[in-house]
Amino acid sequence: MTSHDASTYPVRLAIDYPDRALNRVSTLLRLIWIIPIAIVLGLVSGGSVWVGGTTEIVLAGGLLVLAPLLMILFRQKYPRWWFDWNLALTRFSTRVAAYLALMDDRYPSTDDEQSVHLDIDYPDAQRDLNRFLPLVKWLLAVPHLVVLVFLGIGAVFAVIIAWFAILFTGRYPRALFHYVEGVIRWSTRVAGYAFLLVTDDYPPFSLRP
C-alpha cells in the first residue's frame, strides 16, 4: 500500500466555480426541485419491484463492486464495460450531489458533463492491481471514512451558509465552494480505491486537487 500525491491520483475531480449570479428561486426550492432527478438516480443506482408477489424485477444494478472484486481476485481482470458503467454512474451521482450542494443551478444531466469533471484512469488489472488487496481495501479505508464523517458535517453547514448567501447576494462564497468541492473530491477518491477498486494507490488525506 502506497500513498499517492493528490495532483496525480488516478481519481480526479474538479467542479467549475459559478462566477456569476445563481438562480435564487432554484436555490430556495432546491430540496423540492431535486426530487425527480434523485428518483432517477435511485432507480439507476439499484432497486427492485415485486410483481404478483412472486416475481422481482431488478430496475438497475447500481455500482458494480463485488463482481469486479471477484474478477480481480480470480482472473486479474477488470472488464472495461464494468469500469465504464461505474464511471458513468459515479459522474451522474456526483452531478446530482453538486446540484444538491448548490454548486450549480443547472439541472443535473444524465449524460452531459456540465460543471462536474470527473476522470478515473482505467487500470491494467494484471499490472496495476494486487489481486488480494480488494479483500481488505474497505478496512484500510476506515481512517478516511472516519475523517470524512467530520468533513461531511462541516460540508453540510457550509452548504447551509451558502444557501443564505446565494439568497441574499446571488453568489456562492468561493472559500465555502472549494471546501465542499474538496470534501466531494476526497470521498470520490476513497470510493475509487475501496469500492470501485480502480487503483491500489492509497488515497491522500487532502482536499486539494
Summary of the structure (lengths in Angstrom):
residues: 209
radius of gyration: 18.4
end to end distance: 20.9
largest distance: 56.6
contacts: 610
relative contact order: 0.22
helix: 55%
strand: 12%
